[in-house]
Amino acid sequence: MSTIIKNGTIVTGSDVYKADVKIDNGTISEISQSLNPEPNDRVIDASNQYVFPGGIDVHTHLDLPGTVDNFESGTKAAAHGGITSIINYTNPVEGQSILENIKYWKEKAEDSYIDYGFHSIIDTSDDALINDLEKLANEEGVSSIKLFMANQDKNVVMDDADLYRIMKRSAELGILVNIHAENGVIIDQLVKEAVEQGNTSPIYHAYTRPAILEAEAISRVLMFSEMLNMPIYIVHVSSEEALKQIELAKQRNLPVIAETCPQYLVLDESYLEKPNDEGVKYICSPPLRKKKDQNKLWEGIANNIISTVASDHSSIPFKNGKYENRDNFAEVSNGSPGIENNFSLLYSFGVHEKRISLEKFVDVISTNPAKTFGLYPKKGTIRVGSDADIVILDPNKTKVITQKEQVQSTDYNLYEGIKVHGDITTVLSRGEELVSNGTFNGKQGRGKFLYRSTNK
């Protein structure tokens, strides 16, 4: 028995056209302007709807200490929101080698509803770690790592010597390095000064992490990558100043890849000033920026400066979480939930509002993430031979985002009350119908680990 999607408009990163899609054994077996179903075939009518490749969220933090979404609840929420694959960040555990750690995380992910891979967060540059990177990539199938230049958790922050050592070995192995780029040394000093002066409300989270310190860190790490002749992936770019550094690097043909997140495209720093302690919900790093930064980020997507949009989903609750340290922004856990809303927000504020094309939407939510992290063409497109990861969206429907109707586990939603245009009606993962008109049909644990090869 085959599955046939009929009468829809297929959208890829390069084309928009009307055609039917046939699915056999989890992969796309045929694309034709008119397919005739056999008596036992399952038919999905996509009339007046778009047929997209499934979203790929390459920046998630499921199952971290202090968060409320594990791989079961988090990937269920992801699927509801049109995400059919994720690449999740690990978290170092004291006493574990990086190889022991990735095996631990693979076990944690066995409840996943959708396919998943990992980026390993690195918290040391010692010889044992350097020696284990080759096995991490070639044996464990984890061909990307993350380094921090700043973070609330000082234990993972790298100085320039650490960055150089790890980047150098990664370049030799073809491992893609992901960078959280902010100048942590200066930020720490600004935070110290603000707290000493009694400036502890949430808005000072933005004031103590100014955009120029994001730009400086990006500029610095790009010089390291240029010296080492290696690509670099900058996570959660949030500001006009940061974007300018990436644009200048691209003008010099440096292989820099930039990511942004929906919170920086839709929200701004005024949310940190919400009354009744609501502002702490919006503390994330980098912080929310100004309206002018939103506009520049959208231009960056349209002009190919930004390649991917990912959620940076970190499901820290409000009660028994962020609220507990509401009197001092410096002690509030950084992070924002968004895995369920990323796809819809990007479509509504991007395509519907005519900031980006349909093709560009697919590029940044699916195709470019797949190409960047070694999943293309198995993932990230609609073509014969690709996995049948497909999202069907009705552009004529609208919905209002609310915490009451969400699937992710947080006791709030950053986008509460925002109306989005376009409603997801069907989600398929490897041909299996996970979501149908709001009803979830997925089987827990059906997700598969995505082994990813290096660039060598």
C-alpha positions as CSV (number, residue, x, y, z in Angstrom):
1,M,0.0,0.0,0.0
2,S,1.3,3.4,-1.0
3,T,0.4,6.9,0.3
4,I,-0.4,9.5,-2.2
5,I,-0.6,13.2,-1.5
6,K,-2.9,14.7,-4.2
7,N,-3.7,18.2,-5.5
8,G,-1.2,20.1,-3.5
9,T,1.4,22.8,-4.3
10,I,4.9,21.4,-3.7
11,V,7.4,23.9,-2.4
12,T,11.2,23.2,-2.4
13,G,14.1,25.6,-1.9
14,S,14.1,26.2,-5.6
15,D,10.7,25.5,-7.1
16,V,6.9,25.9,-6.5
17,Y,4.7,23.7,-8.6
18,K,1.5,21.6,-8.5
19,A,2.0,17.9,-8.4
20,D,1.1,14.7,-6.6
21,V,3.6,12.8,-4.3
22,K,3.7,9.0,-3.9
23,I,5.3,7.5,-0.9
24,D,6.5,3.9,-0.5
25,N,8.4,2.3,2.4
26,G,9.0,5.7,4.0
27,T,10.5,7.4,1.0
28,I,9.2,9.5,-1.9
29,S,8.9,7.1,-4.8
30,E,7.2,9.2,-7.5
31,I,6.3,12.9,-8.2
32,S,3.9,13.5,-11.0
33,Q,1.3,16.0,-12.1
34,S,-1.4,13.3,-11.7
35,L,-1.1,10.0,-9.9
36,N,-3.9,7.5,-9.9
37,P,-4.2,5.6,-6.6
38,E,-4.6,1.9,-6.4
39,P,-7.6,0.6,-4.4
40,N,-5.6,0.0,-1.2
41,D,-3.6,3.2,-1.4
42,R,-4.1,5.9,1.3
43,V,-4.9,9.3,-0.2
44,I,-4.3,12.7,1.4
45,D,-6.1,15.5,-0.3
46,A,-3.9,18.6,-0.2
47,S,-6.1,20.8,-2.4
48,N,-5.4,24.5,-1.9
49,Q,-2.5,23.7,0.5
50,Y,1.2,23.8,0.4
51,V,3.3,20.6,0.5
52,F,6.6,21.4,2.3
53,P,9.5,19.3,3.3
54,G,9.5,18.8,7.0
55,G,11.2,21.4,9.2
56,I,14.6,20.6,10.6
57,D,15.3,22.3,13.9
58,V,19.1,22.2,14.3
59,H,19.2,24.0,17.7
60,T,17.3,22.4,20.5
61,H,18.1,21.7,24.2
62,L,15.8,18.9,25.2
63,D,16.2,17.1,28.5
64,L,18.5,19.5,30.2
65,P,18.6,19.9,33.9
66,G,16.0,22.5,34.9
67,T,13.9,22.1,31.8
68,V,10.5,20.4,31.5
69,D,10.6,18.9,27.9
70,N,12.4,15.6,27.4
71,F,12.6,13.8,24.1
72,E,9.1,12.4,24.4
73,S,7.3,15.7,25.1
74,G,9.7,17.8,23.1
75,T,9.6,15.9,19.9
76,K,5.8,15.5,20.2
77,A,5.6,19.3,20.3
78,A,8.1,19.6,17.5
79,A,6.0,17.3,15.3
80,H,2.8,19.3,16.0
81,G,4.7,22.3,14.9
82,G,5.9,20.9,11.6
83,I,9.4,19.8,12.7
84,T,10.3,16.3,11.6
85,S,14.0,16.2,12.5
86,I,16.0,17.8,15.2
87,I,19.7,18.1,16.1
88,N,19.9,18.5,19.9
89,Y,22.7,19.8,22.0
90,T,24.2,17.5,24.5
91,N,25.2,18.7,28.0
92,P,28.6,17.8,29.5
93,V,28.4,15.6,32.6
94,E,31.2,15.8,35.1
95,G,33.3,12.6,35.1
96,Q,32.2,11.5,31.6
97,S,34.4,11.6,28.5
98,I,32.8,13.0,25.4
99,L,32.3,9.5,24.0
100,E,30.6,8.3,27.2
101,N,28.5,11.4,27.2
102,I,27.2,10.9,23.6
103,K,26.2,7.4,24.4
104,Y,24.4,8.6,27.5
105,W,22.5,11.2,25.3
106,K,21.6,8.6,22.7
107,E,20.0,6.5,25.4
108,K,18.0,9.6,26.6
109,A,16.7,10.1,23.1
110,E,15.2,6.7,22.6
111,D,11.7,8.1,23.4
112,S,11.8,10.4,20.4
113,Y,8.9,10.6,18.0
114,I,11.0,12.1,15.2
115,D,14.5,11.6,13.8
116,Y,17.3,13.1,15.8
117,G,21.0,13.9,15.8
118,F,23.4,15.6,18.2
119,H,25.9,18.4,18.5
120,S,28.3,17.8,21.4
121,I,28.9,20.8,23.7
122,I,32.5,20.9,24.6
123,D,33.7,22.2,28.0
124,T,37.4,21.4,27.9
125,S,40.3,21.5,25.5
126,D,42.4,18.8,27.3
127,D,44.4,16.2,25.3
128,A,41.9,13.4,26.1
129,L,39.0,15.5,24.5
130,I,41.1,16.4,21.5
131,N,42.0,12.7,21.0
132,D,38.3,11.7,21.3
133,L,37.0,14.0,18.6
134,E,37.9,11.7,15.8
135,K,35.9,8.8,17.3
136,L,33.0,11.2,18.1
137,A,32.7,12.0,14.4
138,N,33.6,8.8,12.7
139,E,32.3,6.2,15.0
140,E,29.4,8.0,16.8
141,G,28.2,9.9,13.8
142,V,28.3,13.3,15.6
143,S,30.1,15.6,13.1
144,S,29.4,19.0,14.8
145,I,30.3,20.5,18.2
146,K,29.5,23.6,20.1
147,L,31.8,26.1,21.8
148,F,30.8,29.0,24.1
149,M,32.5,32.3,24.2
150,A,30.1,33.4,26.9
151,N,27.3,31.8,28.9
152,Q,25.6,32.0,32.2
153,D,27.2,28.6,33.0
154,K,30.9,29.7,33.2
155,N,32.0,26.0,33.3
156,V,31.6,25.7,29.5
157,V,33.1,29.0,28.4
158,M,36.2,28.8,26.2
159,D,39.1,31.3,26.2
160,D,40.9,32.0,22.9
161,A,43.5,29.3,23.4
162,D,40.8,26.7,24.1
163,L,38.9,27.9,20.9
164,Y,42.1,27.6,18.8
165,R,43.0,24.1,20.0
166,I,39.6,22.7,19.4
167,M,38.9,24.5,16.2
168,K,42.3,23.4,14.8
169,R,41.6,19.7,15.4
170,S,38.0,20.0,14.2
171,A,39.3,21.6,10.9
172,E,41.6,18.6,10.4
173,L,38.7,16.1,11.0
174,G,36.0,18.0,9.0
175,I,33.9,18.6,12.1
176,L,31.7,21.7,11.9
177,V,32.1,24.0,14.9
178,N,29.1,25.9,16.2
179,I,29.9,29.1,18.2
180,H,27.9,31.0,20.8
181,A,29.5,34.3,20.1
182,E,29.5,37.0,22.8
183,N,32.4,38.6,24.7
184,G,31.8,36.8,28.0
185,V,34.6,38.6,29.9
186,I,33.2,42.1,29.3
187,I,29.6,40.9,29.8
188,D,30.6,39.5,33.2
189,Q,32.0,42.9,34.2
190,L,28.9,44.7,33.0
191,V,26.6,42.4,34.9
192,K,28.7,42.8,38.0
193,E,28.5,46.6,37.7
194,A,24.7,46.6,37.1
195,V,24.0,44.4,40.2
196,E,26.3,46.5,42.4
197,Q,24.3,49.5,41.3
198,G,21.0,47.8,42.2
199,N,20.0,47.5,38.5
200,T,18.6,44.0,38.7
201,S,15.3,44.1,36.7
202,P,15.0,41.9,33.5
203,I,15.7,44.8,31.1
204,Y,19.3,44.9,32.4
205,H,19.8,41.5,30.9
206,A,19.7,43.3,27.5
207,Y,21.7,46.3,28.7
208,T,24.6,44.2,30.0
209,R,24.8,42.1,26.8
210,P,25.0,44.8,24.2
211,A,25.0,43.9,20.5
212,I,28.5,45.3,20.0
213,L,29.8,42.5,22.2
214,E,28.1,39.9,20.0
215,A,29.7,41.6,16.9
216,E,33.1,41.7,18.5
217,A,33.1,38.0,19.4
218,I,31.9,37.0,15.9
219,S,34.6,39.1,14.3
220,R,37.2,37.5,16.5
221,V,36.2,33.9,15.9
222,L,35.9,34.6,12.2
223,M,39.5,35.6,12.2
224,F,40.4,32.3,13.8
225,S,38.4,30.4,11.2
226,E,40.1,32.3,8.4
227,M,43.5,31.5,9.9
228,L,42.6,27.8,10.1
229,N,40.8,27.8,6.7
230,M,37.7,26.2,8.1
231,P,33.9,26.8,8.0
232,I,32.2,28.1,11.1
233,Y,28.6,28.1,12.2
234,I,27.4,31.1,14.3
235,V,24.3,30.2,16.4
236,H,21.4,32.6,17.2
237,V,22.6,35.8,15.5
238,S,20.5,38.5,17.1
239,S,21.6,41.9,16.0
240,E,22.3,44.2,13.1
241,E,25.9,44.7,14.4
242,A,26.5,40.9,14.4
243,L,24.9,40.5,11.0
244,K,27.3,43.1,9.6
245,Q,30.3,41.1,10.6
246,I,28.9,38.0,8.9
247,E,28.1,40.0,5.8
248,L,31.6,41.4,5.6
249,A,33.1,37.9,6.0
250,K,30.9,36.6,3.2
251,Q,32.0,39.4,1.0
252,R,35.5,38.0,1.5
253,N,34.3,34.5,0.6
254,L,34.8,33.1,4.0
255,P,32.7,30.0,4.7
256,V,30.6,31.4,7.6
257,I,27.1,30.0,8.2
258,A,24.6,32.1,10.2
259,E,21.6,31.0,12.2
260,T,18.9,33.1,13.8
261,C,15.8,32.2,15.9
262,P,12.2,33.2,15.9
263,Q,12.4,35.2,19.1
264,Y,14.8,37.6,17.4
265,L,12.5,37.9,14.4
266,V,9.2,38.4,16.2
267,L,10.0,39.8,19.7
268,D,12.0,42.7,21.0
269,E,13.6,43.9,24.2
270,S,10.5,45.7,25.4
271,Y,9.1,42.2,26.4
272,L,11.8,42.3,29.2
273,E,9.9,45.2,30.7
274,K,6.6,43.4,31.0
275,P,4.9,44.0,34.4
276,N,4.2,41.5,37.2
277,D,7.5,39.7,36.8
278,E,6.5,38.5,33.3
279,G,9.7,40.0,31.9
280,V,11.9,37.1,33.3
281,K,10.2,34.7,30.8
282,Y,12.0,36.5,28.0
283,I,15.6,36.2,29.4
284,C,17.6,34.4,26.8
285,S,21.2,34.8,25.4
286,P,21.9,36.7,23.3
287,P,19.1,38.9,24.7
288,L,16.1,40.2,22.7
289,R,17.1,43.2,20.7
290,K,15.5,46.3,19.2
291,K,12.9,46.6,16.4
292,K,15.5,47.7,14.0
293,D,17.4,44.5,14.5
294,Q,14.3,42.5,13.6
295,N,14.1,44.2,10.3
296,K,17.8,43.7,9.5
297,L,17.6,40.0,10.4
298,W,14.7,39.5,8.0
299,E,16.7,41.3,5.3
300,G,19.6,39.0,6.2
301,I,17.4,35.9,5.5
302,A,16.1,37.4,2.2
303,N,19.7,38.3,1.1
304,N,21.3,34.9,1.9
305,I,23.4,36.3,4.9
306,I,21.4,34.1,7.3
307,S,21.1,30.4,6.2
308,T,19.0,28.8,9.0
309,V,16.3,29.6,11.5
310,A,16.2,27.3,14.6
311,S,14.3,27.5,17.9
312,D,17.0,27.3,20.5
313,H,14.3,25.6,22.5
314,S,15.1,25.5,26.2
315,S,11.9,24.7,28.2
316,I,12.7,26.4,31.5
317,P,9.4,26.8,33.4
318,F,8.1,30.1,34.8
319,K,6.9,28.9,38.2
320,N,9.6,26.8,39.9
321,G,12.0,28.2,37.4
322,K,12.6,31.7,36.1
323,Y,10.2,33.2,38.6
324,E,12.3,32.1,41.6
325,N,15.1,34.5,40.7
326,R,12.9,37.3,39.5
327,D,14.6,39.9,41.7
328,N,17.9,39.5,40.0
329,F,18.2,39.1,36.2
330,A,21.8,37.7,36.6
331,E,20.5,34.6,38.4
332,V,17.5,33.8,36.1
333,S,18.1,30.8,34.0
334,N,18.6,31.7,30.3
335,G,16.6,30.0,27.7
336,S,13.3,30.1,25.8
337,P,10.8,27.5,24.6
338,G,9.9,27.6,20.9
339,I,10.2,24.2,19.2
340,E,6.4,24.1,18.5
341,N,6.1,27.6,17.0
342,N,9.2,28.0,14.9
343,F,7.8,26.7,11.6
344,S,4.5,28.6,11.9
345,L,6.1,31.9,13.0
346,L,8.6,31.8,10.2
347,Y,5.8,31.1,7.6
348,S,3.4,33.7,9.0
349,F,5.8,36.6,9.6
350,G,8.0,35.7,6.7
351,V,5.9,34.4,3.8
352,H,2.5,35.8,4.7
353,E,3.9,39.2,5.5
354,K,5.9,39.1,2.2
355,R,9.3,39.4,3.8
356,I,10.6,36.2,2.2
357,S,9.5,33.9,-0.6
358,L,8.1,30.4,-0.2
359,E,11.3,29.0,-1.6
360,K,13.4,31.0,0.9
361,F,11.1,29.8,3.7
362,V,11.9,26.2,2.8
363,D,15.6,27.0,2.4
364,V,16.0,28.3,6.0
365,I,13.6,25.9,7.8
366,S,14.6,22.7,6.0
367,T,17.0,22.6,3.0
368,N,19.9,24.7,4.4
369,P,19.8,23.0,7.8
370,A,20.0,19.6,6.0
371,K,22.8,20.7,3.7
372,T,24.8,22.3,6.5
373,F,24.7,19.3,8.8
374,G,25.0,16.4,6.5
375,L,21.4,15.3,6.1
376,Y,20.7,16.4,2.4
377,P,19.1,15.0,0.2
378,K,17.8,12.3,2.6
379,K,16.2,15.2,4.5
380,G,15.4,18.8,3.5
381,T,13.6,18.5,0.2
382,I,10.8,16.8,-1.7
383,R,12.3,14.6,-4.4
384,V,12.3,11.0,-5.4
385,G,14.5,9.0,-3.0
386,S,14.3,11.4,-0.1
387,D,12.6,10.5,3.2
388,A,8.9,11.3,3.1
389,D,9.2,14.0,5.8
390,I,6.4,16.3,4.7
391,V,4.3,19.1,6.2
392,I,1.0,20.1,4.6
393,L,-0.1,23.7,5.5
394,D,-3.3,25.5,4.7
395,P,-2.4,29.1,4.0
396,N,-6.1,30.2,4.3
397,K,-6.4,29.2,7.9
398,T,-5.3,31.1,11.0
399,K,-4.7,30.2,14.6
400,V,-3.8,32.1,17.8
401,I,-0.8,30.8,19.8
402,T,-1.7,30.1,23.4
403,Q,-0.1,28.1,26.2
404,K,-3.4,26.4,26.9
405,E,-3.4,24.7,23.5
406,Q,0.3,24.0,23.1
407,V,1.9,20.6,23.4
408,Q,5.3,21.7,24.8
409,S,5.4,21.4,28.6
410,T,6.2,25.0,29.7
411,D,3.6,26.9,31.8
412,Y,3.8,29.8,29.4
413,N,4.3,30.6,25.7
414,L,6.6,33.4,24.6
415,Y,4.2,34.2,21.7
416,E,1.0,34.1,23.8
417,G,-1.9,35.7,21.8
418,I,0.0,36.1,18.6
419,K,-2.2,35.3,15.5
420,V,-0.4,33.3,12.8
421,H,-1.5,32.9,9.2
422,G,-1.3,29.4,7.9
423,D,-2.2,26.2,9.8
424,I,-0.5,22.9,9.6
425,T,-3.0,20.1,8.8
426,T,-0.8,17.1,8.2
427,V,2.7,16.0,9.3
428,L,4.4,12.9,7.9
429,S,7.7,11.5,9.1
430,R,9.2,8.9,6.8
431,G,5.7,8.4,5.4
432,E,4.0,7.9,8.8
433,E,1.3,10.3,9.6
434,L,2.2,11.9,12.9
435,V,-0.4,14.7,12.8
436,S,-3.7,14.8,11.1
437,N,-6.0,17.9,11.6
438,G,-4.6,18.4,15.1
439,T,-4.8,14.8,16.1
440,F,-1.5,13.2,17.1
441,N,-0.9,9.6,15.8
442,G,2.8,9.1,16.4
443,K,4.4,6.2,18.2
444,Q,6.7,7.0,21.0
445,G,10.3,5.8,20.3
446,R,9.8,5.6,16.5
447,G,12.5,8.3,15.8
448,K,15.8,7.2,14.4
449,F,19.3,8.5,15.2
450,L,20.8,10.4,12.3
451,Y,24.4,9.4,11.8
452,R,26.1,12.3,10.1
453,S,29.4,12.1,8.3
454,T,32.1,14.7,8.4
455,N,33.0,17.2,5.6
456,K,36.3,15.3,4.9
